[in-house]
Amino acid sequence: MGSVQTPPRKKVHLNFFETACKGNHECAGQWARPGDNTYSKDTLDYYINIAKLAEKAKITSIFFADSYAAHDIYAGSPDAVFRAGTQVAKLDPMVIISAMAAVTTSVSFGVTGSTSYLPPFSLARTMSTLDHLTKGRIAWNVVTSWSLGAAEAFGKQLLPHDERYEVADEYMDLVYRLWNGSWADDSVKWDTVNRIAYDPTRIVKIDFEGKHIKMKGRHQLHPSPQRTPVIFQAGTSKVGQAFAARHAEAVYIGGLVPSQASYQIKASRDIARAAGRDPYTIKFFAAINPIIGRTVEEAQAKFDEAMKYADIEGALAQFSGYTGIDLSKYPMDEEFKLDMSNPKENIVQGFFGNFADSQKAGDVWTPRRLGEKIAIGGFHPTPVGTPAMVADVMEQWIDEADVDGFNMAYISNPSSFEDIVELLIPELRRRGLIFDDYAVPGGTFRENLLREPGQKTLRSDHYGSQFKFEGDFPYVEPVKA
């Protein structure tokens, strides 16, 4: 009898999960611990060093989360998040990426931008600029912005959830037209004989009039390497999943255990399949915030140190900002008694339900316990242990939830990312769970995400691919000097 062939293990992508806020985005208070360098997040050196480390480790991309206003629900003030140094003092990550690209050749960059507040014309130009300057290594994380503080900061009205996605659909139709339909592939001439730099007959004005958005104008830039940046998205509601099935090429998902994510991934793939897309060309990324040691004792010591510096009140203020519920009104060490007739408090109850699978039977939630959880790992799984133990957790996510990658978050920088690179990645490679190299060194984000050399622009089954240049003009071969 012949030997049974074991199918090859699924290999996944690793992203570094980063922000440009001067402090820790997820783990409140860790800036105060010895050796943490997040105080230097207002310097280029910080981001250049992360970019070099990521490329050395063959990390697929550095994913920048972003938001536009400080959380001010807790006790009616943003004081707690300012003291904790969490999600405040935020630089614009779009400005930083060019410097990171200049010291790397293959690692890519994802950056958040809101369809609720950033004008589509200017965002399209910024993304095309970054796509040119990075040689096609850029992605856009599309968000619809739920924060009242952000709406007030931009002088806008906070629209209802589903209406924000209605606006986002129009927004996407417009930016696809700008990126793909305003300039023809052959519009760039540099024809020295006929003295034509850009052929005006191959460039058209986009005249767009929707329910929410109106614009007339030509895209500001000639076609970039990817034309459309890789599209990230993170919606989990029904309208969010429909939006992802139409637009997303990568989806950031939450959940503390694989069973919570598996349903969302399967449902999203089914919706995409029904829409005519290859569902496996949408890549799903789970967040994980590991604490790694060479021994269990070393890992536990790192966890204990993180707990020593955790800012509980700052973490609760962060959670209050996400949910719209002022958690300062609850006694710190008493079990939550939620008003189930209040829709916002129902949200918190659902959040606790999401934690249930990862907690011990009989455990109860108090504000202090919730704050400790958020301050050390946030809403992500936080395995504490050796590289093999953390790899076991990641392997479970791959097998049970069918994830395609992980956004690797950190407790303290640079030590957390260095532990990932020096301790965890060798174990993941030994197991065959991650790629040994980029599919196209020096290539575009889309080529390396899909592992398809030559696939620089949107796939033909992607919704955005239909918005191509349609100018009815004859093509004339340029005359070479």
N, C-alpha and C positions, 0 to 999 in steps of 0.2 A: 504493500500500500504506500502511495506517495504521501509525503508530509503535507499537512494542512497549512496553507499560506495565511499568515496573519496580515490582515489589511493594514496599510500604513496609517499611523496616527495622524489625526488632523492637526495641522500646524496653524498657529494663530499669530496675530500681530500684537506688538506691545507699543503703547503710546505712553509718553510722560504726560501726566495731567498737571498743568501749571496755570498760574494766574499772574497778572501784573499788579496785584495789590501788594503794598509794602507791608507784609505780614503774611500769616498763613491763611489761605482761603478757607480751609475746612477745619483745621485743628486749632481752636482758639487758645491763645496763650503760649504756644510753643516758641515764639520768638525770644522768650526770656531765658531759655535754657542755654547753658554753655555750648559754644560751637555752632549754634544756629546762625545762618547767614541771611535770613530773609530780611533783616534790617537793610541789606544792601540792594534791595530790589529796585531802587531808583538809579542803579548804575548799569551801564552796558556790560560790564565784566560779569555780572551775575548771569545774564542771559546767554552771553557768549560761552561761558563755562558749561552751562547746561546743554547748549547745542552741541558742543564738542563731545561731551560725555555721551549724549544720545547717539550721535553718529558712530562713535567708537563701538558702542554696544549693538549697533544695527537696529536701533529703535525706529519704528516706522514713522512716527510723527510726534511732535510736541503739540498738545492740544490745550489751547488757551481758553479757559472759561472767563466770562466777563459779565458785569452787571453795572447799573448806572446810578444807583443811589444807596445810601447807608440804610440798614434796617432800623426803623424807629418805632416799632410797635411795642417792644418791651418797655414797660413803665412809661410809655409815651415819649421815648427819647432814644437817640442813637448812642447815648453815653456808654452803654455796656460794650457795644461792638468797637467803639473807638478805644476804650481801655484795653480790650482784649486783642486789638490789632487784627481783627478778622473781617475780611471783605470790605475794607475801607482803604483810603489813600491809594486809589487805583490808577495806574498809568494806562494809557491807551495801548493795548498790545499790538495793534496794527502798525504802530510806529516802530516797534521793536524788531519785527520779523526780518526786515532787510539786513540788519546787522548780524542776526543769527545765520541767515542764509549765506552771508559773505564768508563765513568761516567753515562752511560745510558744503557738501556736494550732493548728498542723497537724502538726509533726513528731511521730512516734510513738516508743514506747520498748519494747524487748524486754528481758526480764530472766530470768536463769536461776534455776531452783528445782528441788531434787532430790526425786524420788518415793521415794527410799530413806530419807530422814531427816526431811523436813519433814512434820509431821502434815497430812493432807489437809484437815481441817476448818479449821485456821488458815490454810493456804495459800489455800484458796478465799475466805476472808474478806479476806485481804490483796490478792488479785487483784481482787476486787470493789471494794474500797476504792480501789485505784489506777484501776480503770476508771471509777468515778464521778468521782474528782478530776481525771482527765485528759480527761474527757468522751469516753471510749471510745478512747483512744490507747495501749492497753497490749497487750503480747503476753507470753506465758509460754514460755520456752525450757525444754522438758522434758528433764531429764537423769536417768540412773539411777545415777550416781556409782560409779565403778570403784575409787576410791582406798582403800587399807587405812587410811591416815592419817585420812581423813574418817570411815570407819566407827568407828575407835577414838575419835575426837573426840566422836562422838555416842553412844558407848557401845553400838554395834551390831555385829553380825556382818556381815562382808563376804560377801554372797551370791554364788553363781556367776552368770555373765553372763546366761544365759537365764532364771534364776529372778528376777533383778532386773527383767527385762522382764515377767515374769508378775505381779510385784507392781505394776509400773507400769500394766498393763492394768486391774487392779482399782482402782487409785488413780484412773485416768481415769474409770472408770464411776461412782465415788463423786462426784468433783468435778463431773461433768456433771449428776448428779442434784441436787447442791446449787445449782449455778448456774441450771439450767433447770427443775428439777422441784419445788423446794421452795416457791417463790412464783409464783402465777399472774400473768399480764401485768396483770390488772385488780385486783391485791391492794392497790395503793396508792390510797387514796380521798381523804384530806383532805376528807372530807364534813363540813362545819361544821353542817349541819342535824341529821344523825343522830349527830354526834360520833363518827365512825369515821375514824381515821387510816389504819390498815391493817386490812383485812377478815380476821379470823382464820379465816373459812371458806375463804379462798383461800390459806392458808399451811399446809403439811403438814410433818410430821416425816419425815425420811428414815431408814429402818431398813435398814441395810446390813450384811450379814454375808457376807464372802468367806473364802477360804482364808487370806489374809494380813492382811486389814483388817476391822475391825468398828467400826461407829459408829451411834449413834442421835442425831438432832438435827435441828433446823431450821437452814437457812442463816441466818447472822447479818444479812444485808443484803437489802434489796429489789432488784429487778432493775436491773442497771447497763446503760449504753448498749449494750454488746455482749453482755451476759450472760456468755458465754464469751470470755475473752481470745483473741486470735489465738494459735494453737498453733505454736511453732517446735520443731524436733527435729533431731538430728544423727546418728542411728544409721546405720551402714553394713553391719552384719552382716545375715544373713538375717532374724533376729528383729527387728532394728532397722528394716529396710526394711518388714517387715510392720506394725510399729508405726506407722511414718510413713504408710503407705498408709491406715491406719485413722484416724489422729488428726491428722497434721501438715497445716498449711496453708502452712507455709514450712519448707524443709529447708536446713540449713547443710552444705555438702559440702567435703571436702578435695581434695587433688591438686595437683600442680605443673604439669601440662600438661592441656589439654582432653581428650585421649584417655582419661586416667585417670578423669575425671568423667563422660564421656558415657555409659559403660556403666551406671554407677550411676543416673544420671538416667533413662535409658530403662527400666531394669529397674523402678525405683520407679514410674514412670508406668504401666507395664504392670500391676503389682500393683494399683495404685489403680483402673485401668480395670476389672480383673477383679472388684474389690470394689464396683463400681457408682458410682464417683466420676468426675467429669470430671477427667482426669489433669492438665489444664493449669490447674486452679485450685490446684494445689500449686506453689508458687513455690520454685525452687532458687537458693540464693545461694552463690557461690564467694567465698572470701577472696582478697584481693590486697593486697600491701604495696608500692606503687610508690615509687620514688625519682625525683622529677621535677625537671628543670631546663629553663630556657628554651633552653639549648643542651646538646648531648651532654657538653661539657666541664664545664658547671655541674652536670649530674646526676652525672657521675663524681666530681666533687669532693665532692658530698654523700655519695655512697657511701663514698668514702675516709675521710671524717670519721666516718661511722657505724662503719666497721671499726676506726678508732682507739680508739673507746670500747667496742667489743664485749667483753663478758665471756664468754670461751670456757668457763671452768669453770662459771659460772652456767648457761649454755645447756646444757651436758652434764648438769648436775644436773637441769635441767628435763626433758630427754629421759629421764633415768634414772627420774624420777618417773612419766612416762607409760608406760614399758615395764616397769618393775619390775626393770631390769638395772642393776647398779652399773658404770657406765662408768669409774669411777676406777681399775679394775684393769687397764685397757688402756694401753699406752705411747702417749703423746700423738701421736707422729709416725710410728707404725708402722701398716701396714695392719691392719684388723680381721681377726682369725682367730677366727671364731665357731664355737661348738660347736653343730653343727646337730642334735644329739640333744636339745638343751635347747629346749623349746617357747618359752621367753621369748626366747632368742637367735634363734629362727626368726622371731619378730616383727620383730626388728631387720633381719634379712636381707630380709624383705618390705618393710620401710620403705626400705631401700637400693634395692630393685627399683623402688619407686615413683619414686625419683629418677632412674632410669636414662635415661628419655626426655628429661630436661632437662640431662643432663651430656654432656661430650665423650667420645668413644670412648677407652678406655684409662685413664680416670681411676680412681683407687682411693680408697677411703674410709679416712681416719684419724680418730681422735677429734678432732684439731684442726680438720680440714676439716668434720666434722659439726658441731662447736661453732660454727664460723664461719657455717655455713648457718643454724643455728637462731637464732643471735644477731642475724642480719640477715634478718628476714622469716619466721623460724620455718618452719612447714610449708606456707607459702603461696608462690605465685610472687612474685618481687620484681623486676619489670622496672625497669631503670635507663635513663632517656633523656628525650627531649623529650615534651611532651604528645601529639604525634602518634604517637610510638613506643609509649608506654604505651597509647594508645587502640587501636593496631593489635593489641596483645596482648589487650585486653579484647574487641575485635571478634571475634578468633579464638575466644575462649571462647563468645561468643554464638552464632557460626555453627556451631562444631563440637560443643560440649557442650550447647547449647540451654539455657544458664542464663537465669534470669529476673532476676538481680540480682547485686550484689557487696557483700560486707562489706569496706569500705575500712579496712584496718588502718594503723598508723602506725609509723614508726621513732622519730621525736621529735616531741613536741607542744610548742607549737602549729604548728611549721613544716610538718609533714607534712600535716595537715588543711588548713592555709592553702594549700599548693601544690595540693592536690586541688581546692579551691574556686576558686582564682584562675587556675590554669593548666590543669588537666585537664578540669574540667566544661565550660568554654566549647568545648573541642575535641570533647567527646562530644556536646554539643548541636548543634554545627555539622554533625556526621555524622548527627544524628537518632537517636542511640542511647539517649538518656535522655529522660524526660518533662520538659516545660517547667514544669509546675506540678503541684500535687496534684490528683487527680481531684475531690476534695471538700475545698476549703480549709476548715479547721476541723472536718472530718469525723472519722470513726472510723478506726482502723488498718485494719480489714477492708475498708472502702469504698475506702481509698486503695491497699491492697495488691492487691485484685482489680480496681481501677479500675471499680467498680460502685457508683454512688451509690444509697443506700438499703439496701445489703446490710450491715447492721450486725451481725446475728447470724449464727450458723452457717448455711451453705447447707443446703438440704434433703437433699442427697446425702452430707452429712458424718455419720459414725457418731454423733457426739455430739448430733445434732439430734433423735434419737429419745427422749431423756430429758426429755420435756416434762411440765408440770404435768398431773396426771390426776385431781385432786380432783373428785368427782362432786357438785358443788354448783351450784345455779342462779345465774346471773349477774343481779344487780339493778343497774340504771342508778343511779349515785349522784345524790342530790338536790343541786342547786347552791344555795348561799346567795343 
